[in-house]
Amino acid sequence: MVLVAAILCGCSMLLPVKSPPLTLFSFESPQPIVQAASAPSVKRAAPTLIVSIPRAAAGFDSHKIIYIRQANTFEYFSQAQWVETPANMLSPLIVTALERSGQFSAVVPSPTSAAGQLRLDVEIVRLQHEFLQRPSQAHFTLRAHLLDTATREVVAWREFDAIVPSASEDPYGGVLAANSAVRIVIEELVHFCVQAATRDLPGVSAP
């Protein structure tokens, strides 16, 4: 009996240890930001906007959810990840928000063969859950450049930054805060694009 117990114990030690299931998170679709324009003249004069594939700075271009407990030191949650890279999740949200603004004749995501008067390039500078204070906070920074496709000149550029406190000190709380930060930045991005396009592009009427 002792020998059998020893054999069973040895076999159990060889079995793989079950790890907790991986939890996947995503960005939420933003609500309409700017009321769509109803004047036909504005729609006819509005430019077509091409939205480039978003880029991400080194370290922020993966499915991993980054958190920091001290400056300049990245750590990753082992059992929580983004369902897709933040840059890939961000792209359709930006396109949808710009379409809903009603201030562009068309908003076309890249890659595309369509021609447009303007191109929007964006880069995720940071997206991280910061445990540097309590409550912890989600920190999202996005850099945007709006270019005239004919001249390839930068019409306007801006860096957007949003910090939102987390409701709980865990990945879920950080994800909810990150979604709020993303919504804030997208709202500011839409206003930036509308104002820059109507102010600086020749032949475009202000909404």
Secondary structure as the mmCIF struct_conf table of DSSP 4:
data_model
#
loop_
_struct_conf.conf_type_id
_struct_conf.id
_struct_conf.beg_label_comp_id
_struct_conf.beg_label_asym_id
_struct_conf.beg_label_seq_id
_struct_conf.end_label_comp_id
_struct_conf.end_label_asym_id
_struct_conf.end_label_seq_id
HELX_RH_AL_P HELX_RH_AL_P1 VAL A 2 LEU A 14
BEND BEND1 LEU A 15 LEU A 15
HELX_LH_PP_P HELX_LH_PP_P1 PRO A 16 LEU A 22
STRN STRN1 THR A 23 PHE A 25
HELX_LH_PP_P HELX_LH_PP_P2 PHE A 27 PRO A 32
BEND BEND2 VAL A 34 VAL A 34
HELX_LH_PP_P HELX_LH_PP_P3 GLN A 35 ALA A 37
HELX_RH_AL_P HELX_RH_AL_P2 PRO A 40 ALA A 45
HELX_LH_PP_P HELX_LH_PP_P4 ALA A 46 PRO A 47
STRN STRN2 THR A 48 VAL A 51
HELX_LH_PP_P HELX_LH_PP_P5 SER A 52 PRO A 54
STRN STRN3 ARG A 55 ALA A 56
TURN_TY1_P TURN_TY1_P1 ALA A 58 GLY A 59
BEND BEND3 PHE A 60 HIS A 63
STRN STRN4 LYS A 64 ILE A 68
BEND BEND4 ARG A 69 GLN A 70
TURN_TY1_P TURN_TY1_P2 ALA A 71 ASN A 72
STRN STRN5 GLU A 75 TRP A 82
BEND BEND5 VAL A 83 GLU A 84
HELX_RH_AL_P HELX_RH_AL_P3 PRO A 86 SER A 101
TURN_TY1_P TURN_TY1_P3 GLY A 102 GLY A 102
BEND BEND6 PHE A 104 SER A 105
STRN STRN6 ALA A 106 PRO A 109
BEND BEND7 SER A 110 PRO A 111
BEND BEND8 GLN A 117 GLN A 117
STRN STRN7 LEU A 118 GLU A 130
BEND BEND9 LEU A 132 PRO A 135
STRN STRN8 GLN A 137 ASP A 148
TURN_TY1_P TURN_TY1_P4 THR A 149 ARG A 152
STRN STRN9 GLU A 153 PRO A 165
BEND BEND10 ALA A 167 ASP A 170
HELX_RH_AL_P HELX_RH_AL_P4 PRO A 171 ASP A 200
BEND BEND11 LEU A 201 LEU A 201
TURN_TY1_P TURN_TY1_P5 PRO A 202 GLY A 203
#
